[in-house]
Amino acid sequence: MSHRAVCCVPSVSTVAVRDLDRQGDLCANIDELPPDESGLDDFLLSADNGPHAAMTAEIGEWVLDRLPD
């Protein structure tokens, strides 16, 4: 996969994982963290690495499933 531009936002930052005091915190395994380690009520990370803020079918379905009827 080739990207003409790069915009990197670490996933732990994106989902508001605790205070990131140490460099190693940026590599925390989000799937293994307790829910109270994030400032968000719910989130889904893309299954694949792609451009920042790309709306995939997977994420789109997840968002639509959470909208009120």
PDB file with one MODEL, atoms N, CA, C and O in Angstrom:
MODEL        1
ATOM      1  N   MET A   1       0.849  -1.165   0.000  1.00  0.00           N
ATOM      2  CA  MET A   1       0.000   0.000   0.000  1.00  0.00           C
ATOM      3  C   MET A   1       0.896   1.230   0.000  1.00  0.00           C
ATOM      4  O   MET A   1       1.888   1.276   0.727  1.00  0.00           O
ATOM      5  N   SER A   2       0.560   2.202  -0.791  1.00  0.00           N
ATOM      6  CA  SER A   2       1.344   3.425  -0.897  1.00  0.00           C
ATOM      7  C   SER A   2       0.477   4.621  -0.544  1.00  0.00           C
ATOM      8  O   SER A   2      -0.662   4.727  -0.997  1.00  0.00           O
ATOM      9  N   HIS A   3       1.021   5.523   0.269  1.00  0.00           N
ATOM     10  CA  HIS A   3       0.326   6.752   0.641  1.00  0.00           C
ATOM     11  C   HIS A   3       1.188   7.936   0.233  1.00  0.00           C
ATOM     12  O   HIS A   3       2.382   7.967   0.530  1.00  0.00           O
ATOM     13  N   ARG A   4       0.596   8.903  -0.439  1.00  0.00           N
ATOM     14  CA  ARG A   4       1.352  10.090  -0.850  1.00  0.00           C
ATOM     15  C   ARG A   4       1.671  10.985   0.339  1.00  0.00           C
ATOM     16  O   ARG A   4       2.690  11.676   0.330  1.00  0.00           O
ATOM     17  N   ALA A   5       0.841  10.986   1.336  1.00  0.00           N
ATOM     18  CA  ALA A   5       1.054  11.786   2.538  1.00  0.00           C
ATOM     19  C   ALA A   5       0.863  10.902   3.752  1.00  0.00           C
ATOM     20  O   ALA A   5       0.171   9.887   3.682  1.00  0.00           O
ATOM     21  N   VAL A   6       1.455  11.271   4.838  1.00  0.00           N
ATOM     22  CA  VAL A   6       1.367  10.478   6.059  1.00  0.00           C
ATOM     23  C   VAL A   6       0.845  11.346   7.191  1.00  0.00           C
ATOM     24  O   VAL A   6       1.298  12.473   7.387  1.00  0.00           O
ATOM     25  N   CYS A   7      -0.092  10.817   7.915  1.00  0.00           N
ATOM     26  CA  CYS A   7      -0.606  11.468   9.117  1.00  0.00           C
ATOM     27  C   CYS A   7      -0.762  10.365  10.154  1.00  0.00           C
ATOM     28  O   CYS A   7      -1.672   9.540  10.060  1.00  0.00           O
ATOM     29  N   CYS A   8       0.108  10.352  11.120  1.00  0.00           N
ATOM     30  CA  CYS A   8       0.096   9.278  12.113  1.00  0.00           C
ATOM     31  C   CYS A   8      -0.472   9.782  13.431  1.00  0.00           C
ATOM     32  O   CYS A   8       0.063  10.713  14.033  1.00  0.00           O
ATOM     33  N   VAL A   9      -1.536   9.173  13.864  1.00  0.00           N
ATOM     34  CA  VAL A   9      -2.091   9.427  15.188  1.00  0.00           C
ATOM     35  C   VAL A   9      -2.098   8.076  15.887  1.00  0.00           C
ATOM     36  O   VAL A   9      -2.843   7.180  15.489  1.00  0.00           O
ATOM     37  N   PRO A  10      -1.273   7.915  16.932  1.00  0.00           N
ATOM     38  CA  PRO A  10      -1.252   6.613  17.609  1.00  0.00           C
ATOM     39  C   PRO A  10      -2.641   6.221  18.100  1.00  0.00           C
ATOM     40  O   PRO A  10      -3.372   7.056  18.631  1.00  0.00           O
ATOM     41  N   SER A  11      -3.000   4.972  17.926  1.00  0.00           N
ATOM     42  CA  SER A  11      -4.334   4.501  18.320  1.00  0.00           C
ATOM     43  C   SER A  11      -4.627   4.782  19.779  1.00  0.00           C
ATOM     44  O   SER A  11      -5.754   5.135  20.126  1.00  0.00           O
ATOM     45  N   VAL A  12      -3.622   4.630  20.650  1.00  0.00           N
ATOM     46  CA  VAL A  12      -3.862   4.877  22.076  1.00  0.00           C
ATOM     47  C   VAL A  12      -4.247   6.332  22.327  1.00  0.00           C
ATOM     48  O   VAL A  12      -5.008   6.620  23.250  1.00  0.00           O
ATOM     49  N   SER A  13      -3.735   7.235  21.525  1.00  0.00           N
ATOM     50  CA  SER A  13      -4.107   8.647  21.637  1.00  0.00           C
ATOM     51  C   SER A  13      -5.501   8.876  21.072  1.00  0.00           C
ATOM     52  O   SER A  13      -6.301   9.611  21.649  1.00  0.00           O
ATOM     53  N   THR A  14      -5.781   8.249  19.953  1.00  0.00           N
ATOM     54  CA  THR A  14      -7.071   8.398  19.282  1.00  0.00           C
ATOM     55  C   THR A  14      -8.223   7.984  20.178  1.00  0.00           C
ATOM     56  O   THR A  14      -9.261   8.647  20.182  1.00  0.00           O
ATOM     57  N   VAL A  15      -8.074   6.914  20.932  1.00  0.00           N
ATOM     58  CA  VAL A  15      -9.156   6.425  21.785  1.00  0.00           C
ATOM     59  C   VAL A  15      -8.998   6.891  23.233  1.00  0.00           C
ATOM     60  O   VAL A  15      -9.620   6.337  24.139  1.00  0.00           O
ATOM     61  N   ALA A  16      -8.168   7.904  23.443  1.00  0.00           N
ATOM     62  CA  ALA A  16      -8.029   8.566  24.741  1.00  0.00           C
ATOM     63  C   ALA A  16      -7.636   7.606  25.858  1.00  0.00           C
ATOM     64  O   ALA A  16      -8.230   7.625  26.936  1.00  0.00           O
ATOM     65  N   VAL A  17      -6.639   6.773  25.601  1.00  0.00           N
ATOM     66  CA  VAL A  17      -6.163   5.839  26.618  1.00  0.00           C
ATOM     67  C   VAL A  17      -5.348   6.585  27.661  1.00  0.00           C
ATOM     68  O   VAL A  17      -4.369   7.251  27.323  1.00  0.00           O
ATOM     69  N   ARG A  18      -5.730   6.484  28.893  1.00  0.00           N
ATOM     70  CA  ARG A  18      -5.038   7.014  30.074  1.00  0.00           C
ATOM     71  C   ARG A  18      -4.008   8.091  29.773  1.00  0.00           C
ATOM     72  O   ARG A  18      -3.876   8.539  28.634  1.00  0.00           O
ATOM     73  N   ASP A  19      -3.293   8.495  30.789  1.00  0.00           N
ATOM     74  CA  ASP A  19      -2.187   9.433  30.606  1.00  0.00           C
ATOM     75  C   ASP A  19      -1.025   8.693  29.957  1.00  0.00           C
ATOM     76  O   ASP A  19      -0.623   7.627  30.423  1.00  0.00           O
ATOM     77  N   LEU A  20      -0.499   9.248  28.903  1.00  0.00           N
ATOM     78  CA  LEU A  20       0.597   8.618  28.176  1.00  0.00           C
ATOM     79  C   LEU A  20       1.915   9.231  28.644  1.00  0.00           C
ATOM     80  O   LEU A  20       2.499  10.075  27.965  1.00  0.00           O
ATOM     81  N   ASP A  21       2.368   8.790  29.815  1.00  0.00           N
ATOM     82  CA  ASP A  21       3.556   9.378  30.428  1.00  0.00           C
ATOM     83  C   ASP A  21       4.859   8.805  29.885  1.00  0.00           C
ATOM     84  O   ASP A  21       5.893   9.471  29.915  1.00  0.00           O
ATOM     85  N   ARG A  22       4.811   7.584  29.393  1.00  0.00           N
ATOM     86  CA  ARG A  22       6.039   6.929  28.936  1.00  0.00           C
ATOM     87  C   ARG A  22       5.914   6.562  27.461  1.00  0.00           C
ATOM     88  O   ARG A  22       4.814   6.324  26.963  1.00  0.00           O
ATOM     89  N   GLN A  23       7.038   6.518  26.776  1.00  0.00           N
ATOM     90  CA  GLN A  23       7.059   6.144  25.358  1.00  0.00           C
ATOM     91  C   GLN A  23       6.403   4.776  25.141  1.00  0.00           C
ATOM     92  O   GLN A  23       5.685   4.577  24.161  1.00  0.00           O
ATOM     93  N   GLY A  24       6.652   3.841  26.056  1.00  0.00           N
ATOM     94  CA  GLY A  24       6.082   2.502  25.938  1.00  0.00           C
ATOM     95  C   GLY A  24       4.566   2.483  25.982  1.00  0.00           C
ATOM     96  O   GLY A  24       3.949   1.548  25.472  1.00  0.00           O
ATOM     97  N   ASP A  25       3.939   3.520  26.593  1.00  0.00           N
ATOM     98  CA  ASP A  25       2.482   3.588  26.651  1.00  0.00           C
ATOM     99  C   ASP A  25       1.866   3.734  25.260  1.00  0.00           C
ATOM    100  O   ASP A  25       0.715   3.355  25.043  1.00  0.00           O
ATOM    101  N   LEU A  26       2.634   4.282  24.321  1.00  0.00           N
ATOM    102  CA  LEU A  26       2.127   4.439  22.959  1.00  0.00           C
ATOM    103  C   LEU A  26       1.932   3.097  22.262  1.00  0.00           C
ATOM    104  O   LEU A  26       1.222   3.012  21.260  1.00  0.00           O
ATOM    105  N   CYS A  27       2.563   2.046  22.793  1.00  0.00           N
ATOM    106  CA  CYS A  27       2.466   0.716  22.191  1.00  0.00           C
ATOM    107  C   CYS A  27       1.566  -0.210  22.996  1.00  0.00           C
ATOM    108  O   CYS A  27       1.594  -1.424  22.796  1.00  0.00           O
ATOM    109  N   ALA A  28       0.774   0.342  23.895  1.00  0.00           N
ATOM    110  CA  ALA A  28      -0.111  -0.483  24.713  1.00  0.00           C
ATOM    111  C   ALA A  28      -1.077  -1.258  23.830  1.00  0.00           C
ATOM    112  O   ALA A  28      -1.581  -0.735  22.835  1.00  0.00           O
ATOM    113  N   ASN A  29      -1.330  -2.506  24.201  1.00  0.00           N
ATOM    114  CA  ASN A  29      -2.292  -3.329  23.466  1.00  0.00           C
ATOM    115  C   ASN A  29      -3.694  -2.923  23.910  1.00  0.00           C
ATOM    116  O   ASN A  29      -4.147  -3.305  24.989  1.00  0.00           O
ATOM    117  N   ILE A  30      -4.367  -2.159  23.084  1.00  0.00           N
ATOM    118  CA  ILE A  30      -5.668  -1.603  23.430  1.00  0.00           C
ATOM    119  C   ILE A  30      -6.685  -2.698  23.738  1.00  0.00           C
ATOM    120  O   ILE A  30      -7.522  -2.536  24.625  1.00  0.00           O
ATOM    121  N   ASP A  31      -6.618  -3.799  23.018  1.00  0.00           N
ATOM    122  CA  ASP A  31      -7.572  -4.892  23.234  1.00  0.00           C
ATOM    123  C   ASP A  31      -7.450  -5.513  24.618  1.00  0.00           C
ATOM    124  O   ASP A  31      -8.405  -6.123  25.099  1.00  0.00           O
ATOM    125  N   GLU A  32      -6.311  -5.373  25.265  1.00  0.00           N
ATOM    126  CA  GLU A  32      -6.094  -5.978  26.579  1.00  0.00           C
ATOM    127  C   GLU A  32      -6.334  -5.007  27.736  1.00  0.00           C
ATOM    128  O   GLU A  32      -6.255  -5.406  28.898  1.00  0.00           O
ATOM    129  N   LEU A  33      -6.625  -3.748  27.437  1.00  0.00           N
ATOM    130  CA  LEU A  33      -6.829  -2.762  28.489  1.00  0.00           C
ATOM    131  C   LEU A  33      -8.265  -2.802  29.007  1.00  0.00           C
ATOM    132  O   LEU A  33      -9.197  -3.024  28.233  1.00  0.00           O
ATOM    133  N   PRO A  34      -8.451  -2.587  30.325  1.00  0.00           N
ATOM    134  CA  PRO A  34      -9.811  -2.501  30.863  1.00  0.00           C
ATOM    135  C   PRO A  34     -10.529  -1.288  30.267  1.00  0.00           C
ATOM    136  O   PRO A  34      -9.869  -0.304  29.931  1.00  0.00           O
ATOM    137  N   PRO A  35     -11.858  -1.325  30.123  1.00  0.00           N
ATOM    138  CA  PRO A  35     -12.609  -0.215  29.520  1.00  0.00           C
ATOM    139  C   PRO A  35     -12.389   1.132  30.208  1.00  0.00           C
ATOM    140  O   PRO A  35     -12.465   2.174  29.557  1.00  0.00           O
ATOM    141  N   ASP A  36     -12.120   1.125  31.508  1.00  0.00           N
ATOM    142  CA  ASP A  36     -11.941   2.396  32.211  1.00  0.00           C
ATOM    143  C   ASP A  36     -10.597   3.075  31.905  1.00  0.00           C
ATOM    144  O   ASP A  36     -10.332   4.167  32.406  1.00  0.00           O
ATOM    145  N   GLU A  37      -9.759   2.442  31.095  1.00  0.00           N
ATOM    146  CA  GLU A  37      -8.483   3.036  30.681  1.00  0.00           C
ATOM    147  C   GLU A  37      -8.666   4.035  29.534  1.00  0.00           C
ATOM    148  O   GLU A  37      -7.727   4.748  29.182  1.00  0.00           O
ATOM    149  N   SER A  38      -9.868   4.091  28.951  1.00  0.00           N
ATOM    150  CA  SER A  38     -10.156   5.016  27.856  1.00  0.00           C
ATOM    151  C   SER A  38     -11.182   6.037  28.318  1.00  0.00           C
ATOM    152  O   SER A  38     -12.053   5.733  29.134  1.00  0.00           O
ATOM    153  N   GLY A  39     -11.073   7.246  27.791  1.00  0.00           N
ATOM    154  CA  GLY A  39     -12.047   8.281  28.097  1.00  0.00           C
ATOM    155  C   GLY A  39     -13.291   8.196  27.230  1.00  0.00           C
ATOM    156  O   GLY A  39     -14.189   9.027  27.359  1.00  0.00           O
ATOM    157  N   LEU A  40     -13.361   7.205  26.348  1.00  0.00           N
ATOM    158  CA  LEU A  40     -14.512   7.044  25.460  1.00  0.00           C
ATOM    159  C   LEU A  40     -15.459   5.972  25.972  1.00  0.00           C
ATOM    160  O   LEU A  40     -15.040   5.026  26.639  1.00  0.00           O
ATOM    161  N   ASP A  41     -16.738   6.126  25.655  1.00  0.00           N
ATOM    162  CA  ASP A  41     -17.730   5.118  26.036  1.00  0.00           C
ATOM    163  C   ASP A  41     -17.643   3.885  25.152  1.00  0.00           C
ATOM    164  O   ASP A  41     -17.904   2.773  25.611  1.00  0.00           O
ATOM    165  N   ASP A  42     -17.281   4.071  23.895  1.00  0.00           N
ATOM    166  CA  ASP A  42     -17.239   2.965  22.941  1.00  0.00           C
ATOM    167  C   ASP A  42     -16.371   3.389  21.767  1.00  0.00           C
ATOM    168  O   ASP A  42     -16.325   4.571  21.426  1.00  0.00           O
ATOM    169  N   PHE A  43     -15.692   2.452  21.154  1.00  0.00           N
ATOM    170  CA  PHE A  43     -14.895   2.754  19.971  1.00  0.00           C
ATOM    171  C   PHE A  43     -14.606   1.488  19.201  1.00  0.00           C
ATOM    172  O   PHE A  43     -14.712   0.382  19.732  1.00  0.00           O
ATOM    173  N   LEU A  44     -14.239   1.659  17.945  1.00  0.00           N
ATOM    174  CA  LEU A  44     -13.832   0.558  17.081  1.00  0.00           C
ATOM    175  C   LEU A  44     -12.631   1.026  16.288  1.00  0.00           C
ATOM    176  O   LEU A  44     -12.655   2.104  15.693  1.00  0.00           O
ATOM    177  N   LEU A  45     -11.589   0.228  16.276  1.00  0.00           N
ATOM    178  CA  LEU A  45     -10.421   0.521  15.462  1.00  0.00           C
ATOM    179  C   LEU A  45     -10.522  -0.272  14.172  1.00  0.00           C
ATOM    180  O   LEU A  45     -11.004  -1.404  14.168  1.00  0.00           O
ATOM    181  N   SER A  46     -10.075   0.314  13.098  1.00  0.00           N
ATOM    182  CA  SER A  46     -10.091  -0.367  11.809  1.00  0.00           C
ATOM    183  C   SER A  46      -9.267  -1.646  11.883  1.00  0.00           C
ATOM    184  O   SER A  46      -8.234  -1.692  12.552  1.00  0.00           O
ATOM    185  N   ALA A  47      -9.725  -2.668  11.202  1.00  0.00           N
ATOM    186  CA  ALA A  47      -9.004  -3.942  11.193  1.00  0.00           C
ATOM    187  C   ALA A  47      -7.710  -3.840  10.390  1.00  0.00           C
ATOM    188  O   ALA A  47      -6.782  -4.618  10.609  1.00  0.00           O
ATOM    189  N   ASP A  48      -7.646  -2.898   9.472  1.00  0.00           N
ATOM    190  CA  ASP A  48      -6.470  -2.721   8.618  1.00  0.00           C
ATOM    191  C   ASP A  48      -5.865  -1.339   8.827  1.00  0.00           C
ATOM    192  O   ASP A  48      -6.553  -0.398   9.222  1.00  0.00           O
ATOM    193  N   ASN A  49      -4.584  -1.234   8.560  1.00  0.00           N
ATOM    194  CA  ASN A  49      -3.906   0.046   8.609  1.00  0.00           C
ATOM    195  C   ASN A  49      -4.229   0.800   7.331  1.00  0.00           C
ATOM    196  O   ASN A  49      -3.996   0.292   6.235  1.00  0.00           O
ATOM    197  N   GLY A  50      -4.758   1.995   7.459  1.00  0.00           N
ATOM    198  CA  GLY A  50      -5.133   2.769   6.283  1.00  0.00           C
ATOM    199  C   GLY A  50      -4.954   4.246   6.535  1.00  0.00           C
ATOM    200  O   GLY A  50      -4.460   4.644   7.590  1.00  0.00           O
ATOM    201  N   PRO A  51      -5.350   5.061   5.580  1.00  0.00           N
ATOM    202  CA  PRO A  51      -5.234   6.508   5.748  1.00  0.00           C
ATOM    203  C   PRO A  51      -6.003   6.992   6.976  1.00  0.00           C
ATOM    204  O   PRO A  51      -7.041   6.431   7.326  1.00  0.00           O
ATOM    205  N   HIS A  52      -5.495   8.021   7.618  1.00  0.00           N
ATOM    206  CA  HIS A  52      -6.110   8.587   8.816  1.00  0.00           C
ATOM    207  C   HIS A  52      -7.557   8.993   8.538  1.00  0.00           C
ATOM    208  O   HIS A  52      -7.837   9.668   7.547  1.00  0.00           O
ATOM    209  N   ALA A  53      -8.450   8.591   9.394  1.00  0.00           N
ATOM    210  CA  ALA A  53      -9.875   8.939   9.353  1.00  0.00           C
ATOM    211  C   ALA A  53     -10.609   8.368   8.140  1.00  0.00           C
ATOM    212  O   ALA A  53     -11.636   8.913   7.733  1.00  0.00           O
ATOM    213  N   ALA A  54     -10.105   7.289   7.562  1.00  0.00           N
ATOM    214  CA  ALA A  54     -10.787   6.653   6.434  1.00  0.00           C
ATOM    215  C   ALA A  54     -12.052   5.953   6.928  1.00  0.00           C
ATOM    216  O   ALA A  54     -12.014   5.213   7.910  1.00  0.00           O
ATOM    217  N   MET A  55     -13.168   6.189   6.245  1.00  0.00           N
ATOM    218  CA  MET A  55     -14.416   5.527   6.590  1.00  0.00           C
ATOM    219  C   MET A  55     -14.506   4.230   5.797  1.00  0.00           C
ATOM    220  O   MET A  55     -14.786   4.236   4.598  1.00  0.00           O
ATOM    221  N   THR A  56     -14.265   3.125   6.483  1.00  0.00           N
ATOM    222  CA  THR A  56     -14.355   1.812   5.843  1.00  0.00           C
ATOM    223  C   THR A  56     -15.772   1.280   5.982  1.00  0.00           C
ATOM    224  O   THR A  56     -16.555   1.802   6.775  1.00  0.00           O
ATOM    225  N   ALA A  57     -16.105   0.256   5.227  1.00  0.00           N
ATOM    226  CA  ALA A  57     -17.425  -0.374   5.351  1.00  0.00           C
ATOM    227  C   ALA A  57     -17.622  -0.907   6.765  1.00  0.00           C
ATOM    228  O   ALA A  57     -18.707  -0.787   7.334  1.00  0.00           O
ATOM    229  N   GLU A  58     -16.573  -1.492   7.328  1.00  0.00           N
ATOM    230  CA  GLU A  58     -16.643  -2.035   8.686  1.00  0.00           C
ATOM    231  C   GLU A  58     -16.987  -0.947   9.707  1.00  0.00           C
ATOM    232  O   GLU A  58     -17.861  -1.138  10.554  1.00  0.00           O
ATOM    233  N   ILE A  59     -16.303   0.179   9.623  1.00  0.00           N
ATOM    234  CA  ILE A  59     -16.553   1.269  10.568  1.00  0.00           C
ATOM    235  C   ILE A  59     -17.913   1.904  10.298  1.00  0.00           C
ATOM    236  O   ILE A  59     -18.631   2.249  11.237  1.00  0.00           O
ATOM    237  N   GLY A  60     -18.271   2.059   9.036  1.00  0.00           N
ATOM    238  CA  GLY A  60     -19.578   2.616   8.693  1.00  0.00           C
ATOM    239  C   GLY A  60     -20.720   1.791   9.255  1.00  0.00           C
ATOM    240  O   GLY A  60     -21.672   2.349   9.801  1.00  0.00           O
ATOM    241  N   GLU A  61     -20.645   0.485   9.133  1.00  0.00           N
ATOM    242  CA  GLU A  61     -21.672  -0.401   9.692  1.00  0.00           C
ATOM    243  C   GLU A  61     -21.731  -0.281  11.205  1.00  0.00           C
ATOM    244  O   GLU A  61     -22.815  -0.262  11.789  1.00  0.00           O
ATOM    245  N   TRP A  62     -20.570  -0.202  11.839  1.00  0.00           N
ATOM    246  CA  TRP A  62     -20.496  -0.070  13.296  1.00  0.00           C
ATOM    247  C   TRP A  62     -21.180   1.225  13.741  1.00  0.00           C
ATOM    248  O   TRP A  62     -21.928   1.221  14.719  1.00  0.00           O
ATOM    249  N   VAL A  63     -20.933   2.331  13.035  1.00  0.00           N
ATOM    250  CA  VAL A  63     -21.555   3.618  13.361  1.00  0.00           C
ATOM    251  C   VAL A  63     -23.062   3.518  13.169  1.00  0.00           C
ATOM    252  O   VAL A  63     -23.821   3.912  14.055  1.00  0.00           O
ATOM    253  N   LEU A  64     -23.505   3.004  12.040  1.00  0.00           N
ATOM    254  CA  LEU A  64     -24.942   2.905  11.764  1.00  0.00           C
ATOM    255  C   LEU A  64     -25.660   2.029  12.784  1.00  0.00           C
ATOM    256  O   LEU A  64     -26.807   2.309  13.132  1.00  0.00           O
ATOM    257  N   ASP A  65     -25.014   0.985  13.264  1.00  0.00           N
ATOM    258  CA  ASP A  65     -25.608   0.108  14.272  1.00  0.00           C
ATOM    259  C   ASP A  65     -25.847   0.831  15.594  1.00  0.00           C
ATOM    260  O   ASP A  65     -26.658   0.381  16.404  1.00  0.00           O
ATOM    261  N   ARG A  66     -25.168   1.922  15.817  1.00  0.00           N
ATOM    262  CA  ARG A  66     -25.296   2.646  17.084  1.00  0.00           C
ATOM    263  C   ARG A  66     -26.252   3.830  17.012  1.00  0.00           C
ATOM    264  O   ARG A  66     -26.521   4.465  18.032  1.00  0.00           O
ATOM    265  N   LEU A  67     -26.762   4.135  15.838  1.00  0.00           N
ATOM    266  CA  LEU A  67     -27.720   5.233  15.689  1.00  0.00           C
ATOM    267  C   LEU A  67     -29.100   4.787  16.177  1.00  0.00           C
ATOM    268  O   LEU A  67     -29.480   3.628  16.016  1.00  0.00           O
ATOM    269  N   PRO A  68     -29.842   5.721  16.775  1.00  0.00           N
ATOM    270  CA  PRO A  68     -31.197   5.343  17.211  1.00  0.00           C
ATOM    271  C   PRO A  68     -32.099   5.047  16.015  1.00  0.00           C
ATOM    272  O   PRO A  68     -31.902   5.572  14.919  1.00  0.00           O
ATOM    273  N   ASP A  69     -33.076   4.205  16.252  1.00  0.00           N
ATOM    274  CA  ASP A  69     -34.015   3.836  15.177  1.00  0.00           C
ATOM    275  C   ASP A  69     -34.926   4.965  14.789  1.00  0.00           C
ATOM    276  O   ASP A  69     -35.765   4.805  13.903  1.00  0.00           O
TER     277      ASP A  69
ENDMDL
END
